[in-house]
Amino acid sequence: MLQLFFAVAFSAVPLTLYIPPIRSLNLFVETIEDMLRQMAVHTIRTYPRIRLAFSRILSNLLRLSSYLTEEIESAEKFFSRFSGSPLRI
């Protein structure tokens, strides 16, 4: 059992080289928190603008589709006068 313990312990020692020291980890976490804090200010300002732009684009697409639907219906009525069947698209 002691041999298994030493085998596992010595095989895990090289893995500790991949784990940074706590001092470096604290600096990394502090930098990430500072970056997220700065991004939050920009996100709060840009979110309403992005939402407004998206709603305007969607509104224009809906308006265009209703306009095209009306134009197709009027073209069908116009061409149905000349032929017995309505226009097929």
ZALUMVEX-238320 format. One record per residue: x, y, z of N, C-alpha, C in turn; residue in three letters. Coordinates in pm, whole numbers, always signed. Example, Ala and Ser with C-alpha at 12.3 -4.5 7.8 and 13.67 -1.06 7.14 Angstrom:
! ZALUMVEX-238320
+--------+--------+--------+--------+--------+--------+--------+--------+--------+-----+
|   n_xx |   n_yy |   n_zz |  ca_xx |  ca_yy |  ca_zz |   c_xx |   c_yy |   c_zz |  aa |
+--------+--------+--------+--------+--------+--------+--------+--------+--------+-----+
|  +1319 |   -569 |   +780 |  +1230 |   -450 |   +780 |  +1320 |   -330 |   +780 | ALA |
|  +1285 |   -225 |   +708 |  +1367 |   -106 |   +714 |  +1290 |     +3 |   +787 | SER |
+--------+--------+--------+--------+--------+--------+--------+--------+--------+-----+
***
This chain:
! ZALUMVEX-238320
+--------+--------+--------+--------+--------+--------+--------+--------+--------+-----+
|   n_xx |   n_yy |   n_zz |  ca_xx |  ca_yy |  ca_zz |   c_xx |   c_yy |   c_zz |  aa |
+--------+--------+--------+--------+--------+--------+--------+--------+--------+-----+
|    +83 |   -119 |     +0 |     +0 |     +0 |     +0 |    +87 |   +125 |     +0 | MET |
|   +197 |   +118 |    +74 |   +290 |   +231 |    +80 |   +353 |   +254 |    -57 | LEU |
|   +381 |   +147 |   -127 |   +440 |   +160 |   -260 |   +342 |   +227 |   -357 | GLN |
|   +215 |   +194 |   -347 |   +113 |   +257 |   -431 |   +102 |   +406 |   -400 | LEU |
|   +107 |   +441 |   -272 |   +101 |   +582 |   -232 |   +217 |   +660 |   -294 | PHE |
|   +341 |   +607 |   -284 |   +457 |   +676 |   -340 |   +451 |   +682 |   -492 | PHE |
|   +399 |   +578 |   -555 |   +387 |   +578 |   -701 |   +291 |   +688 |   -747 | ALA |
|   +177 |   +700 |   -680 |    +80 |   +804 |   -714 |   +135 |   +942 |   -682 | VAL |
|   +200 |   +956 |   -569 |   +253 |  +1086 |   -528 |   +359 |  +1134 |   -625 | ALA |
|   +454 |  +1049 |   -662 |   +562 |  +1092 |   -751 |   +516 |  +1108 |   -895 | PHE |
|   +408 |  +1042 |   -934 |   +357 |  +1063 |  -1069 |   +277 |  +1194 |  -1076 | SER |
|   +227 |  +1242 |   -965 |   +149 |  +1366 |   -964 |   +237 |  +1489 |   -947 | ALA |
|   +361 |  +1473 |   -905 |   +449 |  +1588 |   -883 |   +472 |  +1669 |  -1010 | VAL |
|   +498 |  +1609 |  -1126 |   +516 |  +1692 |  -1247 |   +392 |  +1773 |  -1284 | PRO |
|   +274 |  +1727 |  -1245 |   +152 |  +1801 |  -1276 |   +146 |  +1933 |  -1201 | LEU |
|   +215 |  +1943 |  -1090 |   +212 |  +2068 |  -1013 |   +286 |  +2179 |  -1086 | THR |
|   +368 |  +2147 |  -1184 |   +437 |  +2251 |  -1261 |   +340 |  +2329 |  -1349 | LEU |
|   +228 |  +2268 |  -1384 |   +130 |  +2335 |  -1470 |    +37 |  +2428 |  -1392 | TYR |
|    +35 |  +2416 |  -1262 |    -52 |  +2500 |  -1179 |    +27 |  +2623 |  -1136 | ILE |
|    -20 |  +2744 |  -1168 |    +56 |  +2864 |  -1132 |    +51 |  +2888 |   -981 | PRO |
|   +149 |  +2960 |   -929 |   +146 |  +2994 |   -787 |    +26 |  +3083 |   -754 | PRO |
|    -16 |  +3082 |   -632 |   -133 |  +3158 |   -589 |   -111 |  +3308 |   -611 | ILE |
|    +12 |  +3356 |   -594 |    +39 |  +3500 |   -615 |     +4 |  +3540 |   -757 | ARG |
|    +43 |  +3461 |   -855 |    +14 |  +3492 |   -995 |   -135 |  +3478 |  -1024 | SER |
|   -196 |  +3381 |   -962 |   -339 |  +3360 |   -984 |   -420 |  +3478 |   -932 | LEU |
|   -384 |  +3534 |   -818 |   -455 |  +3650 |   -764 |   -443 |  +3770 |   -857 | ASN |
|   -326 |  +3793 |   -913 |   -307 |  +3903 |  -1006 |   -393 |  +3882 |  -1132 | LEU |
|   -398 |  +3759 |  -1179 |   -479 |  +3727 |  -1297 |   -627 |  +3752 |  -1269 | PHE |
|   -675 |  +3706 |  -1155 |   -816 |  +3725 |  -1119 |   -848 |  +3873 |  -1104 | VAL |
|   -759 |  +3949 |  -1044 |   -780 |  +4092 |  -1028 |   -787 |  +4161 |  -1164 | GLU |
|   -701 |  +4121 |  -1257 |   -701 |  +4181 |  -1391 |   -831 |  +4148 |  -1464 | THR |
|   -876 |  +4025 |  -1453 |  -1002 |  +3985 |  -1518 |  -1121 |  +4062 |  -1459 | ILE |
|  -1124 |  +4077 |  -1326 |  -1232 |  +4152 |  -1263 |  -1232 |  +4298 |  -1307 | GLU |
|  -1114 |  +4358 |  -1319 |  -1104 |  +4496 |  -1364 |  -1152 |  +4509 |  -1508 | ASP |
|  -1114 |  +4414 |  -1591 |  -1157 |  +4417 |  -1731 |  -1309 |  +4403 |  -1742 | MET |
|  -1368 |  +4313 |  -1663 |  -1513 |  +4295 |  -1666 |  -1586 |  +4419 |  -1615 | LEU |
|  -1529 |  +4485 |  -1514 |  -1589 |  +4609 |  -1464 |  -1590 |  +4717 |  -1572 | ARG |
|  -1480 |  +4728 |  -1647 |  -1474 |  +4828 |  -1754 |  -1568 |  +4793 |  -1868 | GLN |
|  -1580 |  +4665 |  -1898 |  -1670 |  +4624 |  -2006 |  -1816 |  +4648 |  -1969 | MET |
|  -1850 |  +4638 |  -1842 |  -1988 |  +4657 |  -1799 |  -2035 |  +4798 |  -1828 | ALA |
|  -1947 |  +4896 |  -1812 |  -1984 |  +5035 |  -1839 |  -2019 |  +5051 |  -1987 | VAL |
|  -1939 |  +4993 |  -2075 |  -1966 |  +5005 |  -2218 |  -2088 |  +4925 |  -2258 | HIS |
|  -2109 |  +4810 |  -2196 |  -2223 |  +4727 |  -2229 |  -2353 |  +4796 |  -2193 | THR |
|  -2356 |  +4862 |  -2078 |  -2478 |  +4932 |  -2035 |  -2513 |  +5044 |  -2133 | ILE |
|  -2411 |  +5110 |  -2189 |  -2439 |  +5218 |  -2284 |  -2476 |  +5165 |  -2422 | ARG |
|  -2414 |  +5056 |  -2465 |  -2437 |  +5011 |  -2603 |  -2559 |  +4921 |  -2616 | THR |
|  -2603 |  +4856 |  -2512 |  -2716 |  +4763 |  -2523 |  -2842 |  +4832 |  -2574 | TYR |
|  -2882 |  +4949 |  -2521 |  -3002 |  +5014 |  -2575 |  -2986 |  +5054 |  -2722 | PRO |
|  -2865 |  +5093 |  -2761 |  -2844 |  +5131 |  -2902 |  -2857 |  +5011 |  -2994 | ARG |
|  -2801 |  +4898 |  -2953 |  -2812 |  +4777 |  -3034 |  -2958 |  +4732 |  -3043 | ILE |
|  -3029 |  +4743 |  -2932 |  -3171 |  +4705 |  -2930 |  -3252 |  +4795 |  -3022 | ARG |
|  -3225 |  +4926 |  -3020 |  -3296 |  +5020 |  -3106 |  -3265 |  +4991 |  -3254 | LEU |
|  -3139 |  +4968 |  -3285 |  -3102 |  +4938 |  -3424 |  -3169 |  +4810 |  -3472 | ALA |
|  -3171 |  +4707 |  -3389 |  -3234 |  +4582 |  -3428 |  -3384 |  +4601 |  -3450 | PHE |
|  -3450 |  +4678 |  -3363 |  -3594 |  +4699 |  -3379 |  -3624 |  +4779 |  -3506 | SER |
|  -3536 |  +4874 |  -3540 |  -3557 |  +4951 |  -3663 |  -3540 |  +4863 |  -3786 | ARG |
|  -3438 |  +4777 |  -3784 |  -3417 |  +4687 |  -3898 |  -3536 |  +4592 |  -3913 | ILE |
|  -3583 |  +4536 |  -3803 |  -3697 |  +4446 |  -3807 |  -3823 |  +4518 |  -3856 | LEU |
|  -3844 |  +4641 |  -3810 |  -3960 |  +4718 |  -3853 |  -3955 |  +4744 |  -4003 | SER |
|  -3837 |  +4780 |  -4053 |  -3824 |  +4806 |  -4197 |  -3847 |  +4679 |  -4278 | ASN |
|  -3799 |  +4566 |  -4229 |  -3823 |  +4440 |  -4301 |  -3971 |  +4405 |  -4304 | LEU |
|  -4041 |  +4426 |  -4193 |  -4184 |  +4397 |  -4190 |  -4261 |  +4492 |  -4282 | LEU |
|  -4220 |  +4618 |  -4283 |  -4286 |  +4716 |  -4370 |  -4261 |  +4679 |  -4517 | ARG |
|  -4139 |  +4638 |  -4550 |  -4107 |  +4599 |  -4687 |  -4186 |  +4476 |  -4729 | LEU |
|  -4197 |  +4379 |  -4640 |  -4271 |  +4257 |  -4676 |  -4418 |  +4286 |  -4696 | SER |
|  -4477 |  +4373 |  -4614 |  -4619 |  +4406 |  -4635 |  -4637 |  +4485 |  -4765 | SER |
|  -4539 |  +4572 |  -4798 |  -4546 |  +4646 |  -4924 |  -4538 |  +4551 |  -5042 | TYR |
|  -4445 |  +4455 |  -5036 |  -4432 |  +4359 |  -5145 |  -4555 |  +4272 |  -5159 | LEU |
|  -4617 |  +4236 |  -5046 |  -4739 |  +4156 |  -5051 |  -4851 |  +4233 |  -5121 | THR |
|  -4863 |  +4362 |  -5090 |  -4965 |  +4444 |  -5156 |  -4937 |  +4457 |  -5305 | GLU |
|  -4810 |  +4473 |  -5342 |  -4775 |  +4486 |  -5484 |  -4805 |  +4357 |  -5559 | GLU |
|  -4776 |  +4243 |  -5499 |  -4803 |  +4114 |  -5564 |  -4954 |  +4095 |  -5581 | ILE |
|  -5032 |  +4131 |  -5479 |  -5177 |  +4118 |  -5489 |  -5233 |  +4208 |  -5598 | GLU |
|  -5182 |  +4331 |  -5608 |  -5233 |  +4421 |  -5713 |  -5191 |  +4371 |  -5851 | SER |
|  -5070 |  +4312 |  -5862 |  -5027 |  +4257 |  -5991 |  -5113 |  +4137 |  -6028 | ALA |
|  -5149 |  +4054 |  -5931 |  -5237 |  +3939 |  -5959 |  -5373 |  +3986 |  -6008 | GLU |
|  -5426 |  +4091 |  -5945 |  -5556 |  +4143 |  -5988 |  -5546 |  +4199 |  -6130 | LYS |
|  -5435 |  +4269 |  -6159 |  -5418 |  +4329 |  -6290 |  -5409 |  +4221 |  -6398 | PHE |
|  -5329 |  +4118 |  -6375 |  -5311 |  +4014 |  -6476 |  -5428 |  +3918 |  -6483 | PHE |
|  -5507 |  +3910 |  -6375 |  -5624 |  +3821 |  -6381 |  -5730 |  +3875 |  -6475 | SER |
|  -5726 |  +4003 |  -6505 |  -5820 |  +4059 |  -6601 |  -5792 |  +4009 |  -6742 | ARG |
|  -5663 |  +3982 |  -6770 |  -5625 |  +3942 |  -6906 |  -5629 |  +3792 |  -6927 | PHE |
|  -5622 |  +3716 |  -6821 |  -5627 |  +3571 |  -6837 |  -5728 |  +3515 |  -6737 | SER |
|  -5765 |  +3392 |  -6759 |  -5865 |  +3332 |  -6673 |  -5809 |  +3291 |  -6537 | GLY |
|  -5678 |  +3267 |  -6526 |  -5620 |  +3222 |  -6401 |  -5532 |  +3331 |  -6342 | SER |
|  -5520 |  +3338 |  -6209 |  -5435 |  +3440 |  -6150 |  -5287 |  +3411 |  -6172 | PRO |
|  -5206 |  +3510 |  -6153 |  -5061 |  +3500 |  -6172 |  -5001 |  +3406 |  -6068 | LEU |
|  -4918 |  +3312 |  -6111 |  -4851 |  +3219 |  -6021 |  -4704 |  +3258 |  -6008 | ARG |
|  -4659 |  +3269 |  -5885 |  -4517 |  +3306 |  -5861 |  -4449 |  +3191 |  -5792 | ILE |
+--------+--------+--------+--------+--------+--------+--------+--------+--------+-----+
***
